[in-house]
Amino acid sequence: MTNTITEQLTAAGRAIEHDSFAVIDAEAGPHDYTDEQWPLVRRMIHANADFEFNGLTAFHPEAMQAGMRAVLKGGTPIVADVEMICVGLSKPRLKHFGLSTHQYISDEDVIDAARAEDTTRAVQAMRKAHRLGTLDGAIVGIGNAPTALIELVRLIREEGVRPALVVAMPVGFVSAAESKDLMMTVSEVPWVAIRGRKGGSTLVVAAIHAMLSLAEAEQKKAA
């Protein structure tokens, strides 16, 4: 059975996307990803027309299964470091699984705390998400702020925070690669990450959309 909820809404749109995926499959060449992992990598390549993600993308061994469980469970929060991720995610697809999006980076109390403690808003936003209890069991998507990812690792290791999955893809030149390297040393929580400087909110959205598509396929199998 084919997906319906996580596909493009028109036949023309579906044809273009499917043709694009076929081109990527043909041009990507050999890879070491599993049948579960490759659709996520392929969708990231599709989002940026960058074949380097075939190789740069890394997975915790339990990442794909943990992500699909979190989606299929229903009601799972998606916590993002920036609003762009929340805006980019398809509302009908999220609604189908009962998922909600959350981001706190522009909240006044977050800004005030960052100024008072001489930290970044991204750090304080992760701390606020923890205070609100939003991080535990969540899919956390970080595409912009390395300091958010570094703080999340601290919360995991020092305060016992347990997201269902971390999509670790901050982009940039200061601490971006290092923050992802740090995340990839975490064994307690499943993650998907990009090695090096590349990343961005678009890739987080693509990765989560891939997870939703795979989850819908699992739903149809179960039905």
N, C-alpha and C positions, 0 to 999 in steps of 0.2 A: 504494500500500500504506500502511496506517496503522501508526503506531508501537505497540509493545507494551511494551517495557521502560521507556520514559520516560513512560508514561501512568499514571493512577490505577489501582489494582489491582482495583477493582470497577466494574461497569457503571454503578451509581448515581453513584459518584465521578467517573467519566469524563463522564457526562452533565452533572453540575453544573459541572465545569471547562469543558467545551465551551460550555455555555450562558453561562457568565461571560465567556469570550473573545468570544462573539458580541455580548454586551451592550457590551463595551468597544469592539469594532470599530464598532458602531453609534453609540456616544456620543462617541467620541474626536474625530471630525471629521477634517479634513484634516491631513496631516502630511507631512514631507519625508523620512521614513525609507525605506530600501530594503526590498525583500521579505525580505531576510535579517535586517535590523536590527529590523523591526517586531515579530516574535514575542518578541524579548527585551524590548523596551519594554512590550509588552502584558502579558507575565508580571510585570513589575515593577509595573505599574498594578494587576494582579490581586492582588498580594501586599499592597498597601497601600490599595487603593481610592482612589488619588490620581492624577487625570488630569494633574497638572502634570508628571509624568515624560514626557508627550508634549510634548517641547520642552526639558526640562531634561537629558535624556540625550544624551550626545555620544559619538561614535565616531571613533577613528583609522580612516583609510580601509581598513586591512588587518585590523581587529579581528575581524570575524566569520570570515573565512577562516582567520586565524591560530588562533583559538580552536578551530574545528572540526578543523583539522589536528592540534592538540595533543591533542584528545580522541580522534580516530580513530587516532592513532599508538599509543595504549595505553601504560600504564605511566607516564603523565605525573603528576607530583606536583601537588597543589593545596596551596599554602602560604597559610594564613590568618593574620590578625593576632590573632584570638581564637578560642577553642574553639567558640563559638556557631555559627560558620560550618560547622565540621567536623561538629558534631552535626546541623545542619539539612539537610545534603546527604543525599540518599537513598542508602543503602548498596547496595541492589540496582542502582541506576542506575550508581553508581560502579564496582561490581564488573563490570558488563557491559563496561565500557571499560577495566578494569584500572587504574583511577585510585586513588591513595592521598592521604589528607589529612594535613597536618602543621601544627602550631602549637606555639610554644615560649614563649609569654608567661608561663607559670607555672613554667617550669623554674628550679630553684634557682640555677644559674649565671647565668641571665638576670637574675634579681632581684638577685643579688650585684653583677653588673656595673653595673646601673642605679644602685644605691646608691653604688657606688664612684666612678662617673663623673658622678653627678648628672644622669642622663638618664632617659628613660622606659623601662619594660620593653618597650614596643613597638619602640623603636629597637634595643635590644639583641637582641630576638627576630629582627628582620630581619638583624642582623649575624650572629647564630648560623646562620640559614638560609643565609646566604652562605658562612660557614665550612664548613658541612656540604655545600655544593654543591647544595643543594636548589632554589635560585632559578632557575638556568639551565635554560631549557626548561620551566619550570613555569607553571601558571596561578596567579597571585597574587591573592587576594581580600582587600581591606581595607575593612571596613565600620564600624570602631569608632574606630581610632586615627589621627588625622592625622599624628602624628609618625612612625608606621610608613611612611606614604606618602611623606613628605618624605625619610626615610632611604632608602627604595627608589629614589627619583629620584637621590639622591646616589650610591648604589651603581651605578646604571645609567650615570651620567655620568662618575663618577670612577674606578670600579673595573671597568667593563666588564661588569657583570651583564646577562644577556639572558634575561629571562622570555619565554615564548611569548606571554603575554597578561596584562595587569594589569586587574583589575576594581576600579576606584578609586571607592569609595563611602563614605568615612568621614562620619559624621554629627556635628553639633555646632556649637558657637558660637566655639570658639577654634581657629583655623587650619584648620578643616574645609574651608571654601570655598577658602581660599588653597592648601591642599595639592592640591586637585583642579585648580585653575587651573595650578599648577606641573606636574602630571602631563600636562595637556593641551598643554604646550609641548614635550613629549618626542616626537621623531620616530623615534628608534631602535627603540622597542619599541611594539607595538600595545596599545591600551588602550580600555576603555569607562569612562566617567566620568559623574558627575552634577554639574551646575553648582549652586553655592550651598551652603547649609547642610544640605540634606536628604540622607539616605543611611541606612545601617544594615546590619547583618548579614543581615537578612531580604531586602534587595534584592540583596545579593551572591549569596545562595543562589538567589534567583529567576533572576538573570542566568545563573548557571552551569547551573541546570536547563534554561533555555531553550537554552543552547549544547548540552547533552546531547541534547535533543529534536531539534534540527536535525542533529546528528551522526548520530543513529539514522536519520533520514530519508535522509541521504546513504548510510549503510550499505545501506539497503534498495534504493536506486537502483542502487548498485554490484552488488548481488546479483542 
